Amino acid sequence: MSDMDELKSQLYEFVEFRSEPFDVKFILGSCIQLIDRHHVYEALYQLESEGKIIRLSDGRYTTTRVAIKRWIKNKFTEVLVPDYLIREIERILKIKPGICRSTEEFISKAIKEYIEKVKGNGNQMNIPNNNLNKNI
Amino acid sequence: MPKSIVKSLSRREEEEGARYISVKIPKELMDEIDKIVSSGILGYRSRMEFIKDAVRDKILRLRVEISGEKR
């Protein structure tokens, strides 16, 4: 392993689970040994090219793992469903495995279809009609 | 919606002392649910009530489908 690969590996290990964005100054300040600033820039550049980290608009970096996690967190929300309904869904998915890949997908589809149904019934009831999520 | 079946499921829920499991759904869907619940037109008082009815509705439709295939 070359010195640069070693630096990249250590640097990535250090920031991998860091939830806050980081910059070169932070990395240099966190190093026990004195490291050439240019080597850190080069390591970050290579990590970015490999898709392991992302450069943010303010010049700081975050790991792709953290960025995806944050994106998922912003895109989804948690709801509580009674366990007997979950068991019933699992039973149905065993009989008809082709309809959904997971319980969560089943529930999302069920909600989407139900919204369409009540909106269909409720056109005369003035229920707000916005675009439903078409990505499910 | 077939109310008789909804009622029987609600009773079952009470009988079993249902526990709740956390599930992730897209935020867009939750926004839609919130609009319907807050409009008050369909009589839903909470998101959970709406979600339970939605899931029950799909389960019932699939049960009918499955029993039709078995015949």
Backbone of each chain as ProteinMPNN parsed JSONL, in Angstrom:
{"seq_chain_A": "MSDMDELKSQLYEFVEFRSEPFDVKFILGSCIQLIDRHHVYEALYQLESEGKIIRLSDGRYTTTRVAIKRWIKNKFTEVLVPDYLIREIERILKIKPGICRSTEEFISKAIKEYIEKVKGNGNQMNIPNNNLNKNI", "coords_chain_A": {"N_chain_A": [[0.838, -1.206, 0.0], [0.603, 2.181, -0.918], [1.923, 5.352, 0.381], [0.034, 7.343, 0.001], [-2.307, 5.854, -0.37], [-2.477, 4.736, 2.14], [-2.832, 7.019, 3.701], [-5.274, 7.9, 2.676], [-6.931, 5.775, 3.395], [-6.777, 5.886, 6.226], [-7.749, 8.435, 6.653], [-10.332, 8.235, 5.63], [-11.402, 6.337, 7.329], [-11.43, 7.821, 9.625], [-13.328, 9.827, 9.137], [-15.587, 8.508, 8.309], [-18.065, 7.911, 9.76], [-18.789, 10.362, 10.61], [-21.12, 12.755, 11.381], [-21.271, 15.481, 10.995], [-20.306, 17.903, 8.513], [-16.937, 18.236, 7.224], [-13.691, 19.856, 6.963], [-10.496, 20.646, 5.414], [-8.976, 21.977, 7.303], [-10.059, 21.06, 9.691], [-9.342, 18.368, 9.565], [-6.543, 18.506, 9.536], [-6.145, 19.643, 12.022], [-6.961, 17.587, 13.613], [-5.123, 15.61, 13.355], [-2.539, 13.55, 14.699], [0.078, 13.381, 13.942], [2.247, 15.56, 12.05], [1.051, 16.587, 8.99], [1.408, 17.057, 5.507], [-0.409, 19.622, 4.088], [-1.087, 19.604, 1.379], [-1.071, 16.912, 0.767], [-3.301, 16.052, 2.129], [-5.302, 17.409, 0.746], [-5.014, 16.132, -1.719], [-5.651, 13.494, -1.019], [-8.317, 13.817, -0.262], [-9.373, 14.664, -2.685], [-9.002, 12.362, -4.208], [-10.584, 10.548, -2.783], [-13.035, 11.691, -3.215], [-13.255, 11.373, -5.978], [-13.49, 8.647, -6.037], [-15.985, 8.352, -5.084], [-16.505, 8.153, -2.41], [-16.619, 10.276, -0.674], [-18.304, 13.469, -0.582], [-18.199, 16.699, -2.024], [-19.37, 19.598, -0.607], [-21.472, 22.516, -1.285], [-20.432, 24.629, 0.16], [-17.779, 24.113, 0.287], [-16.93, 22.341, 2.184], [-16.702, 18.87, 3.226], [-18.536, 15.749, 3.113], [-19.257, 12.375, 4.047], [-20.326, 9.954, 1.624], [-21.94, 7.997, 2.581], [-23.068, 9.176, 4.921], [-24.402, 11.283, 3.715], [-26.324, 9.955, 2.149], [-27.758, 8.658, 4.123], [-28.811, 10.855, 5.447], [-30.379, 11.903, 3.411], [-32.274, 9.871, 3.061], [-33.483, 10.004, 5.536], [-34.697, 12.488, 5.376], [-36.494, 12.04, 3.381], [-38.214, 10.084, 4.132], [-40.663, 9.147, 6.607], [-41.534, 8.082, 9.895], [-44.101, 5.809, 10.822], [-46.572, 4.402, 13.04], [-47.733, 1.129, 13.11], [-50.192, -1.268, 13.868], [-49.205, -4.425, 15.248], [-50.654, -6.725, 14.535], [-51.672, -6.142, 12.064], [-49.354, -5.987, 10.596], [-48.519, -8.636, 10.751], [-50.568, -9.798, 9.31], [-50.119, -8.674, 6.807], [-47.648, -9.841, 6.245], [-48.428, -12.493, 6.052], [-50.027, -12.375, 3.76], [-48.123, -11.593, 1.909], [-46.608, -13.869, 1.795], [-48.293, -15.611, 0.523], [-48.838, -14.24, -1.841], [-46.219, -13.334, -3.145], [-45.36, -11.675, -5.186], [-46.567, -9.176, -5.197], [-45.505, -7.114, -3.571], [-42.289, -6.038, -2.35], [-41.651, -5.706, 0.247], [-42.856, -5.209, 3.642], [-43.033, -2.524, 4.233], [-43.234, -1.388, 1.688], [-45.665, -2.445, 0.935], [-47.388, -1.171, 2.761], [-47.014, 1.519, 2.057], [-48.006, 1.458, -0.568], [-50.625, 0.715, -0.015], [-51.542, 2.954, 1.381], [-51.276, 4.929, -0.579], [-53.064, 4.015, -2.549], [-55.412, 4.092, -1.1], [-55.671, 6.793, -0.544], [-56.089, 7.737, -3.131], [-58.495, 6.503, -3.571], [-60.215, 7.629, -1.567], [-60.068, 10.236, -2.352], [-61.172, 10.109, -4.821], [-63.747, 9.403, -4.125], [-64.256, 11.634, -2.75], [-64.33, 13.886, -4.315], [-66.508, 15.509, -4.648], [-66.54, 16.434, -2.155], [-64.694, 18.351, -1.68], [-61.956, 17.705, -1.042], [-58.552, 18.488, -0.753], [-56.708, 18.276, -3.738], [-53.776, 17.185, -4.493], [-50.609, 16.429, -6.131], [-49.897, 13.037, -5.99], [-47.399, 10.928, -4.56], [-45.472, 9.51, -7.015], [-43.487, 7.759, -7.089], [-43.584, 5.405, -5.748]], "CA_chain_A": [[0.0, 0.0, 0.0], [1.422, 3.404, -0.981], [1.67, 6.312, 1.467], [-1.221, 8.038, -0.283], [-3.4, 4.908, -0.074], [-2.523, 4.62, 3.598], [-3.433, 8.273, 4.2], [-6.693, 7.876, 2.285], [-7.618, 4.779, 4.217], [-6.886, 6.41, 7.598], [-8.611, 9.616, 6.619], [-11.72, 7.804, 5.447], [-11.788, 5.675, 8.574], [-11.649, 8.881, 10.618], [-14.534, 10.64, 8.863], [-16.657, 7.66, 7.774], [-19.351, 8.02, 10.448], [-18.933, 11.72, 11.131], [-22.371, 13.307, 10.863], [-21.062, 16.879, 10.607], [-19.334, 18.088, 7.426], [-15.578, 18.536, 7.694], [-12.832, 20.479, 5.952], [-9.064, 20.321, 5.538], [-8.525, 22.541, 8.566], [-10.493, 20.142, 10.75], [-8.534, 17.141, 9.472], [-5.169, 18.826, 9.976], [-6.207, 19.883, 13.466], [-7.243, 16.338, 14.329], [-4.022, 14.659, 13.154], [-1.503, 13.498, 15.752], [1.336, 13.711, 13.265], [2.194, 16.694, 11.125], [0.841, 16.097, 7.62], [1.433, 18.1, 4.484], [-1.756, 20.035, 3.695], [-1.348, 19.202, -0.007], [-1.395, 15.475, 0.76], [-4.696, 15.92, 2.576], [-6.124, 17.83, -0.402], [-4.937, 15.074, -2.724], [-6.405, 12.336, -0.51], [-9.737, 14.172, -0.348], [-9.703, 14.681, -4.109], [-9.116, 10.963, -4.661], [-11.767, 9.947, -2.136], [-14.203, 12.254, -3.905], [-13.311, 10.706, -7.287], [-13.936, 7.26, -5.812], [-17.388, 8.387, -4.653], [-16.636, 7.876, -0.97], [-17.017, 11.528, -0.028], [-18.951, 14.449, -1.476], [-17.855, 18.079, -1.708], [-20.584, 20.406, -0.486], [-21.382, 23.818, -1.949], [-19.627, 25.563, 0.966], [-16.376, 23.701, 0.249], [-16.664, 21.278, 3.137], [-16.956, 17.526, 2.707], [-19.256, 14.797, 3.955], [-19.139, 11.06, 3.405], [-21.498, 9.588, 0.832], [-22.778, 7.22, 3.514], [-23.816, 10.114, 5.771], [-25.299, 12.056, 2.837], [-27.451, 9.091, 1.772], [-28.533, 8.455, 5.344], [-29.549, 12.104, 5.683], [-31.386, 12.018, 2.348], [-33.351, 8.92, 3.381], [-34.171, 10.531, 6.717], [-35.548, 13.603, 4.946], [-37.457, 11.575, 2.392], [-39.169, 9.172, 4.76], [-41.08, 9.439, 7.959], [-41.948, 6.841, 10.549], [-45.472, 5.712, 11.335], [-46.78, 3.205, 13.845], [-48.764, 0.25, 12.572], [-50.401, -2.386, 14.808], [-48.471, -5.635, 14.853], [-51.502, -7.742, 13.903], [-51.772, -5.803, 10.636], [-48.064, -6.369, 10.002], [-48.549, -10.103, 10.599], [-51.497, -10.092, 8.213], [-49.413, -8.314, 5.558], [-46.624, -10.877, 6.013], [-49.144, -13.688, 5.607], [-50.437, -12.149, 2.365], [-46.921, -11.566, 1.064], [-46.162, -15.256, 1.611], [-49.187, -16.214, -0.47], [-48.658, -13.515, -3.105], [-44.949, -12.604, -2.973], [-45.093, -10.767, -6.297], [-47.235, -7.87, -5.124], [-44.604, -6.127, -2.947], [-41.028, -6.616, -1.893], [-41.506, -5.578, 1.698], [-44.019, -4.731, 4.387], [-43.074, -1.06, 4.086], [-43.745, -1.086, 0.352], [-47.097, -2.79, 0.978], [-48.095, -0.116, 3.493], [-46.981, 2.734, 1.227], [-48.962, 1.262, -1.679], [-51.974, 0.71, 0.56], [-51.901, 4.347, 1.685], [-51.433, 5.656, -1.838], [-54.319, 3.57, -3.185], [-56.531, 4.538, -0.27], [-55.798, 8.247, -0.766], [-56.735, 7.895, -4.436], [-59.884, 6.058, -3.412], [-61.025, 8.609, -0.828], [-60.133, 11.471, -3.149], [-62.153, 9.802, -5.876], [-65.073, 9.506, -3.491], [-64.444, 12.922, -2.085], [-64.225, 15.035, -5.221], [-67.614, 16.418, -4.364], [-66.429, 16.873, -0.758], [-63.633, 19.362, -1.629], [-60.691, 17.294, -0.441], [-57.494, 19.041, -1.579], [-56.179, 17.271, -4.658], [-52.401, 17.471, -4.909], [-49.961, 15.293, -6.787], [-49.466, 11.974, -5.08], [-46.063, 10.422, -4.867], [-45.565, 8.511, -8.083], [-42.272, 6.931, -7.064], [-43.722, 4.201, -4.908]], "C_chain_A": [[0.876, 1.26, 0.0], [1.062, 4.337, 0.18], [0.326, 7.021, 1.268], [-2.416, 7.134, 0.018], [-3.598, 4.755, 1.433], [-3.213, 5.851, 4.201], [-4.931, 8.296, 3.899], [-7.501, 6.945, 3.179], [-7.832, 5.298, 5.645], [-7.855, 7.589, 7.656], [-10.087, 9.211, 6.499], [-12.256, 7.141, 6.712], [-12.158, 6.717, 9.634], [-12.984, 9.618, 10.4], [-15.779, 9.819, 8.505], [-18.025, 7.877, 8.434], [-19.611, 9.413, 11.018], [-20.179, 12.375, 10.525], [-22.218, 14.757, 10.392], [-20.082, 16.975, 9.427], [-17.969, 18.513, 7.984], [-14.808, 19.225, 6.573], [-11.369, 20.136, 6.244], [-8.532, 20.806, 6.888], [-8.863, 21.597, 9.734], [-9.618, 18.887, 10.754], [-7.117, 17.402, 9.981], [-5.124, 19.02, 11.491], [-6.409, 18.616, 14.269], [-6.101, 15.322, 14.226], [-3.013, 14.724, 14.299], [-0.159, 13.902, 15.149], [1.148, 14.934, 12.37], [2.06, 16.149, 9.702], [0.826, 17.28, 6.668], [-0.014, 18.366, 4.025], [-2.116, 19.546, 2.274], [-1.689, 17.719, -0.125], [-2.853, 15.244, 1.179], [-5.636, 16.311, 1.43], [-6.179, 16.722, -1.452], [-5.766, 13.855, -2.304], [-7.907, 12.603, -0.619], [-10.209, 14.148, -1.803], [-9.926, 13.248, -4.617], [-10.348, 10.273, -4.051], [-13.05, 10.43, -2.805], [-14.371, 11.577, -5.273], [-13.815, 9.279, -7.154], [-15.387, 7.194, -5.323], [-17.585, 8.143, -3.168], [-17.018, 9.118, -0.181], [-17.595, 12.48, -1.074], [-18.507, 15.837, -1.05], [-19.129, 18.904, -1.701], [-20.374, 21.783, -1.106], [-20.536, 24.819, -1.157], [-18.157, 25.151, 1.049], [-16.02, 22.617, 1.259], [-17.037, 19.924, 2.507], [-17.859, 16.753, 3.664], [-19.134, 13.438, 3.28], [-20.446, 10.74, 2.674], [-22.483, 8.825, 1.718], [-23.674, 8.136, 4.352], [-24.827, 10.898, 4.927], [-26.531, 11.237, 2.464], [-28.377, 8.886, 2.971], [-29.423, 9.683, 5.618], [-30.673, 12.269, 4.665], [-32.577, 11.111, 2.65], [-34.179, 9.449, 4.549], [-35.128, 11.671, 6.334], [-36.689, 13.16, 4.044], [-38.562, 10.726, 3.03], [-39.516, 9.601, 6.177], [-41.616, 8.152, 8.589], [-43.399, 6.916, 11.015], [-45.595, 4.427, 12.143], [-47.961, 2.412, 13.297], [-48.949, -0.911, 13.557], [-49.749, -3.672, 14.308], [-49.353, -6.683, 14.179], [-51.706, -7.436, 12.423], [-50.482, -6.183, 9.912], [-48.044, -7.885, 9.763], [-49.452, -10.508, 9.428], [-50.845, -9.787, 6.86], [-48.39, -9.396, 5.225], [-47.259, -12.175, 5.497], [-49.514, -13.559, 4.117], [-49.217, -12.179, 1.434], [-46.343, -12.968, 0.849], [-46.998, -15.936, 0.529], [-48.972, -15.578, -1.847], [-47.374, -12.686, -3.049], [-44.681, -11.554, -4.057], [-45.647, -9.359, -6.116], [-46.361, -6.775, -4.521], [-43.337, -6.821, -2.467], [-40.895, -6.585, -0.383], [-42.807, -5.088, 2.327], [-44.169, -3.221, 4.207], [-43.638, -0.661, 2.73], [-45.255, -1.357, 0.297], [-47.884, -1.651, 1.624], [-48.136, 1.179, 2.671], [-47.981, 2.635, 0.075], [-50.396, 1.334, -1.177], [-52.432, 2.141, 0.819], [-52.165, 5.119, 0.394], [-52.767, 5.304, -2.514], [-55.531, 4.086, -2.411], [-56.758, 6.049, -0.443], [-56.519, 8.495, -2.097], [-58.218, 7.555, -4.347], [-60.724, 7.128, -2.697], [-61.112, 9.941, -1.588], [-61.135, 11.314, -4.27], [-63.559, 9.948, -5.334], [-65.353, 10.921, -3.004], [-64.312, 14.128, -2.989], [-65.315, 16.059, -4.953], [-67.532, 16.959, -2.944], [-65.304, 17.894, -0.564], [-62.388, 18.938, -0.857], [-59.573, 17.824, -1.328], [-56.862, 17.97, -2.466], [-54.795, 17.675, -5.152], [-51.809, 16.25, -5.582], [-49.539, 14.269, -5.749], [-48.083, 11.518, -5.504], [-46.159, 9.303, -5.905], [-44.365, 7.571, -8.064], [-42.423, 5.626, -6.302], [-43.905, 2.964, -5.773]], "O_chain_A": [[1.783, 1.388, 0.823], [0.054, 4.151, 0.863], [-0.415, 7.265, 2.22], [-3.412, 7.58, 0.586], [-4.721, 4.657, 1.928], [-4.06, 5.736, 5.087], [-5.745, 8.662, 4.747], [-8.589, 7.279, 3.647], [-8.921, 5.17, 6.204], [-8.662, 7.717, 8.577], [-10.96, 9.764, 7.169], [-13.402, 7.353, 7.11], [-13.075, 6.516, 10.43], [-13.671, 9.979, 11.356], [-16.881, 10.358, 8.409], [-19.032, 8.012, 7.739], [-20.535, 9.613, 11.806], [-20.279, 12.53, 9.307], [-22.941, 15.208, 9.504], [-19.127, 16.201, 9.359], [-17.875, 19.074, 9.076], [-15.202, 19.191, 5.408], [-11.061, 19.425, 7.201], [-7.735, 20.124, 7.531], [-8.051, 21.377, 10.633], [-9.208, 18.407, 11.811], [-6.567, 16.619, 10.756], [-4.172, 18.604, 12.151], [-6.078, 18.56, 15.453], [-6.104, 14.303, 14.916], [-2.679, 15.799, 14.798], [0.621, 14.646, 15.743], [0.03, 15.283, 11.991], [2.876, 15.336, 9.269], [0.305, 18.352, 6.979], [-0.734, 17.449, 3.629], [-3.245, 19.143, 1.997], [-2.475, 17.311, -0.98], [-3.536, 14.364, 0.656], [-6.634, 15.636, 1.174], [-7.238, 16.413, -1.998], [-6.481, 13.263, -3.113], [-8.673, 11.727, -1.018], [-11.304, 13.674, -2.106], [-10.881, 12.961, -5.339], [-11.051, 9.519, -4.723], [-14.018, 9.682, -2.943], [-15.487, 11.249, -5.677], [-14.487, 8.763, -8.047], [-15.947, 6.109, -5.169], [-18.713, 7.948, -2.714], [-17.667, 9.023, 0.861], [-17.397, 12.312, -2.277], [-18.442, 16.131, 0.144], [-19.88, 18.909, -2.677], [-19.247, 22.172, -1.414], [-19.984, 25.755, -1.735], [-17.379, 25.758, 1.785], [-14.935, 22.04, 1.198], [-17.603, 19.856, 1.417], [-17.938, 17.056, 4.854], [-18.928, 13.363, 2.069], [-21.521, 11.199, 3.06], [-23.698, 8.993, 1.61], [-24.876, 7.903, 4.478], [-25.953, 11.147, 5.358], [-27.648, 11.754, 2.46], [-29.601, 8.932, 2.852], [-30.598, 9.566, 5.966], [-31.771, 12.714, 4.999], [-33.732, 11.516, 2.517], [-35.406, 9.355, 4.554], [-36.218, 11.799, 6.891], [-37.722, 13.824, 3.957], [-39.686, 10.662, 2.532], [-38.764, 10.314, 6.841], [-42.09, 7.254, 7.892], [-43.859, 7.936, 11.528], [-44.824, 3.485, 11.958], [-49.04, 2.955, 13.056], [-47.964, -1.478, 14.031], [-49.742, -3.964, 13.112], [-48.872, -7.45, 13.345], [-51.892, -8.347, 11.616], [-50.508, -6.641, 8.769], [-47.608, -8.352, 8.711], [-49.144, -11.426, 8.669], [-50.999, -10.54, 5.898], [-48.274, -9.82, 4.075], [-46.708, -12.856, 4.632], [-49.342, -14.491, 3.332], [-49.272, -12.716, 0.328], [-45.674, -13.224, -0.152], [-46.491, -16.723, -0.269], [-48.928, -16.263, -2.869], [-47.436, -11.463, -2.92], [-43.867, -10.651, -3.863], [-45.23, -8.44, -6.821], [-46.469, -5.616, -4.924], [-43.322, -8.026, -2.215], [-40.12, -7.346, 0.197], [-43.72, -4.623, 1.644], [-45.276, -2.706, 4.051], [-44.421, 0.283, 2.626], [-46.015, -0.599, -0.306], [-48.913, -1.221, 1.104], [-49.168, 1.846, 2.602], [-48.703, 3.586, -0.223], [-51.266, 1.927, -1.814], [-53.57, 2.5, 0.516], [-53.142, 5.861, 0.284], [-53.494, 6.181, -2.982], [-56.543, 4.465, -2.999], [-57.897, 6.515, -0.484], [-57.42, 9.329, -2.191], [-59.069, 8.209, -4.949], [-61.806, 7.488, -3.161], [-62.098, 10.67, -1.479], [-61.851, 12.249, -4.626], [-64.44, 10.524, -5.972], [-66.5, 11.346, -2.865], [-64.197, 15.258, -2.516], [-65.105, 17.271, -5.013], [-68.321, 17.818, -2.55], [-64.988, 18.265, 0.566], [-61.828, 19.73, -0.099], [-59.625, 17.636, -2.543], [-56.523, 16.886, -1.993], [-54.67, 18.424, -6.12], [-52.415, 15.179, -5.608], [-48.9, 14.605, -4.751], [-47.663, 11.7, -6.646], [-46.833, 8.294, -5.699], [-44.241, 6.693, -8.917], [-41.484, 4.834, -6.226], [-44.038, 1.858, -5.248]]}, "seq_chain_B": "MPKSIVKSLSRREEEEGARYISVKIPKELMDEIDKIVSSGILGYRSRMEFIKDAVRDKILRLRVEISGEKR", "coords_chain_B": {"N_chain_B": [[-66.425, 1.938, 2.089], [-66.387, -1.368, 3.503], [-67.972, -1.399, 6.365], [-68.607, -3.265, 8.36], [-66.56, -5.145, 8.435], [-64.356, -3.599, 9.071], [-65.042, -2.873, 11.637], [-64.93, -5.358, 12.871], [-62.24, -5.897, 12.75], [-61.26, -3.848, 14.353], [-62.234, -4.61, 16.822], [-60.822, -6.908, 17.131], [-58.319, -5.871, 17.359], [-58.502, -4.615, 19.832], [-58.918, -6.846, 21.405], [-56.51, -8.234, 21.191], [-54.753, -6.5, 22.302], [-53.093, -4.676, 20.861], [-49.718, -4.253, 19.781], [-47.403, -1.791, 18.622], [-45.661, -1.254, 15.586], [-42.889, 0.33, 14.167], [-42.779, 1.87, 11.026], [-41.386, 2.881, 7.914], [-42.492, 5.436, 5.755], [-42.922, 7.257, 2.622], [-42.442, 10.805, 2.861], [-44.079, 12.47, 1.362], [-46.464, 11.089, 1.166], [-47.322, 11.144, 3.786], [-47.794, 13.85, 4.072], [-50.007, 14.127, 2.425], [-51.826, 12.566, 3.836], [-52.034, 14.079, 6.168], [-53.299, 16.354, 5.158], [-55.8, 15.346, 4.457], [-56.703, 14.392, 6.931], [-56.69, 16.765, 8.447], [-58.576, 18.199, 7.059], [-60.893, 17.124, 7.932], [-63.12, 16.095, 6.761], [-63.602, 13.394, 6.157], [-63.831, 12.337, 8.59], [-61.655, 11.386, 10.006], [-59.58, 11.278, 12.841], [-56.962, 11.053, 13.415], [-53.645, 10.45, 12.054], [-52.866, 7.824, 12.311], [-55.242, 6.419, 12.464], [-56.194, 6.751, 9.882], [-54.153, 5.491, 8.408], [-54.366, 2.875, 9.36], [-56.899, 2.167, 8.387], [-56.367, 2.336, 5.662], [-54.5, 0.296, 5.273], [-55.98, -1.914, 6.129], [-57.983, -1.86, 4.189], [-56.591, -2.547, 1.849], [-55.676, -5.075, 2.556], [-58.1, -6.434, 2.82], [-59.051, -6.324, 0.192], [-57.127, -7.848, -1.075], [-57.464, -10.257, 0.231], [-59.967, -11.026, -0.7], [-59.312, -11.331, -3.381], [-57.46, -13.416, -3.221], [-59.028, -15.482, -2.129], [-60.796, -15.785, -4.217], [-59.117, -16.765, -6.201], [-58.509, -19.248, -5.166], [-60.836, -20.648, -5.48]], "CA_chain_B": [[-65.678, 0.882, 2.782], [-67.266, -2.276, 4.234], [-67.79, -1.035, 7.767], [-68.699, -4.415, 9.26], [-65.242, -5.793, 8.547], [-63.511, -2.658, 9.806], [-65.397, -2.986, 13.044], [-64.458, -6.619, 13.433], [-60.794, -5.769, 12.935], [-61.044, -2.983, 15.505], [-62.476, -5.431, 17.999], [-59.696, -7.835, 17.228], [-57.205, -5.055, 17.841], [-58.694, -4.453, 21.276], [-58.751, -8.151, 22.048], [-55.106, -8.643, 21.213], [-53.936, -5.476, 22.953], [-52.101, -4.524, 19.796], [-48.476, -3.505, 19.939], [-47.207, -1.03, 17.39], [-44.351, -1.397, 14.956], [-42.529, 1.522, 13.401], [-42.579, 1.603, 9.598], [-41.056, 4.114, 7.181], [-43.243, 5.712, 4.518], [-42.475, 8.521, 2.04], [-43.01, 12.005, 3.496], [-45.155, 13.018, 0.527], [-47.712, 10.41, 1.53], [-47.734, 11.647, 5.099], [-48.363, 15.187, 3.848], [-51.357, 13.917, 1.886], [-52.665, 12.077, 4.944], [-52.273, 15.222, 7.056], [-54.292, 17.236, 4.529], [-57.118, 14.7, 4.558], [-57.102, 14.361, 8.345], [-56.998, 18.118, 8.931], [-59.809, 18.691, 6.419], [-61.969, 16.641, 8.811], [-64.298, 15.702, 5.992], [-63.876, 11.953, 6.235], [-64.013, 11.958, 9.996], [-60.453, 10.837, 10.633], [-59.066, 12.157, 13.895], [-55.493, 10.945, 13.49], [-52.947, 9.804, 10.94], [-52.831, 6.387, 12.523], [-56.567, 5.917, 12.115], [-56.24, 6.728, 8.417], [-53.209, 4.469, 7.932], [-54.922, 1.554, 9.668], [-57.982, 1.909, 7.427], [-55.763, 2.133, 4.34], [-53.896, -1.045, 5.251], [-57.101, -2.866, 6.2], [-58.657, -1.838, 2.894], [-55.799, -3.321, 0.889], [-55.693, -6.469, 3.014], [-59.413, -7.002, 2.483], [-59.119, -6.5, -1.263], [-56.27, -8.973, -1.441], [-58.092, -11.489, 0.743], [-61.023, -11.377, -1.665], [-58.606, -11.779, -4.577], [-56.86, -14.731, -2.927], [-60.089, -16.5, -1.992], [-61.323, -15.979, -5.572], [-58.166, -17.607, -6.935], [-58.559, -20.608, -4.627], [-62.045, -21.357, -5.935]], "C_chain_B": [[-66.634, -0.047, 3.533], [-67.062, -2.12, 5.74], [-67.808, -2.232, 8.705], [-67.333, -5.052, 9.482], [-64.288, -4.9, 9.326], [-63.783, -2.776, 11.293], [-64.845, -4.267, 13.643], [-62.942, -6.575, 13.644], [-60.482, -4.895, 14.138], [-61.228, -3.756, 16.8], [-61.288, -6.358, 18.24], [-58.48, -7.114, 17.811], [-57.284, -4.894, 19.366], [-58.414, -5.759, 22.006], [-57.276, -8.501, 22.206], [-54.221, -7.649, 21.948], [-52.756, -5.132, 22.058], [-50.862, -3.742, 20.227], [-48.214, -2.826, 18.598], [-45.773, -1.147, 16.886], [-44.096, -0.179, 14.07], [-42.182, 1.147, 11.956], [-42.284, 2.924, 8.893], [-41.927, 4.238, 5.931], [-42.75, 7.044, 3.946], [-43.184, 9.727, 2.671], [-44.165, 12.593, 2.702], [-46.507, 12.395, 0.891], [-48.236, 10.923, 2.858], [-48.358, 13.034, 4.963], [-49.801, 15.089, 3.333], [-52.318, 13.484, 2.992], [-53.031, 13.253, 5.856], [-53.343, 16.155, 6.491], [-55.695, 16.66, 4.688], [-57.616, 14.724, 6.005], [-57.502, 15.762, 8.818], [-58.24, 18.707, 8.275], [-61.043, 18.24, 7.223], [-63.169, 16.071, 8.09], [-64.629, 14.214, 6.132], [-63.97, 11.44, 7.67], [-62.799, 11.337, 10.664], [-59.907, 11.827, 11.66], [-57.553, 12.101, 14.002], [-54.939, 10.255, 12.249], [-53.057, 8.293, 11.068], [-54.159, 5.73, 12.133], [-56.666, 5.747, 10.589], [-55.364, 5.595, 7.867], [-53.773, 3.064, 8.182], [-56.037, 1.208, 8.681], [-57.422, 1.619, 6.032], [-55.204, 0.718, 4.228], [-54.988, -2.114, 5.275], [-57.778, -2.995, 4.836], [-57.905, -2.698, 1.883], [-55.789, -4.804, 1.267], [-57.006, -7.141, 2.594], [-59.539, -7.26, 0.987], [-58.296, -7.712, -1.695], [-56.83, -10.305, -0.943], [-59.162, -11.98, -0.225], [-60.392, -11.968, -2.923], [-58.07, -13.2, -4.377], [-57.943, -15.813, -2.837], [-60.736, -16.786, -3.339], [-60.418, -16.892, -6.394], [-58.222, -19.062, -6.475], [-59.741, -21.4, -5.152], [-61.864, -21.974, -7.303]], "O_chain_B": [[-67.595, 0.426, 4.139], [-66.104, -2.642, 6.309], [-67.119, -2.234, 9.725], [-67.0, -5.449, 10.598], [-63.505, -5.383, 10.144], [-62.859, -2.778, 12.107], [-64.354, -4.277, 14.772], [-62.426, -7.149, 14.603], [-59.534, -5.173, 14.871], [-60.472, -3.579, 17.755], [-60.827, -6.558, 19.364], [-57.731, -7.655, 18.624], [-56.288, -5.016, 20.08], [-57.777, -5.788, 23.059], [-56.858, -9.007, 23.247], [-53.048, -7.934, 22.193], [-51.593, -5.274, 22.437], [-50.942, -2.731, 20.926], [-48.744, -3.242, 17.567], [-44.815, -1.139, 17.659], [-44.971, 0.273, 13.331], [-41.399, 0.231, 11.705], [-42.859, 3.959, 9.231], [-42.08, 3.291, 5.159], [-42.22, 7.874, 4.685], [-44.376, 9.669, 2.975], [-45.108, 13.143, 3.271], [-47.537, 13.067, 0.92], [-49.439, 11.114, 3.035], [-49.328, 13.356, 5.649], [-50.682, 15.847, 3.737], [-53.451, 13.957, 3.081], [-54.183, 13.404, 6.262], [-54.18, 16.679, 7.226], [-56.646, 17.373, 5.008], [-58.777, 15.031, 6.275], [-58.514, 15.932, 9.497], [-58.887, 19.593, 8.834], [-62.089, 18.887, 7.196], [-64.124, 15.617, 8.719], [-65.796, 13.832, 6.216], [-64.166, 10.248, 7.909], [-62.903, 10.816, 11.774], [-59.786, 13.025, 11.403], [-56.929, 12.979, 14.597], [-55.654, 9.58, 11.509], [-53.302, 7.579, 10.096], [-54.191, 4.643, 11.556], [-57.157, 4.735, 10.09], [-55.777, 4.844, 6.983], [-53.671, 2.181, 7.33], [-56.109, 0.079, 8.196], [-57.94, 0.765, 5.313], [-55.405, 0.033, 3.225], [-54.926, -3.095, 4.533], [-58.103, -4.095, 4.391], [-58.51, -3.481, 1.15], [-55.882, -5.676, 0.402], [-57.015, -8.261, 2.083], [-60.068, -8.289, 0.568], [-58.707, -8.491, -2.556], [-56.692, -11.339, -1.598], [-59.257, -13.169, -0.53], [-60.867, -12.968, -3.462], [-58.208, -14.063, -5.244], [-57.8, -16.905, -3.387], [-61.181, -17.907, -3.584], [-60.9, -17.697, -7.191], [-58.015, -19.986, -7.261], [-59.694, -22.625, -5.266], [-62.785, -22.602, -7.825]]}, "name": "protein", "num_of_chains": 2, "seq": "MSDMDELKSQLYEFVEFRSEPFDVKFILGSCIQLIDRHHVYEALYQLESEGKIIRLSDGRYTTTRVAIKRWIKNKFTEVLVPDYLIREIERILKIKPGICRSTEEFISKAIKEYIEKVKGNGNQMNIPNNNLNKNIMPKSIVKSLSRREEEEGARYISVKIPKELMDEIDKIVSSGILGYRSRMEFIKDAVRDKILRLRVEISGEKR"}
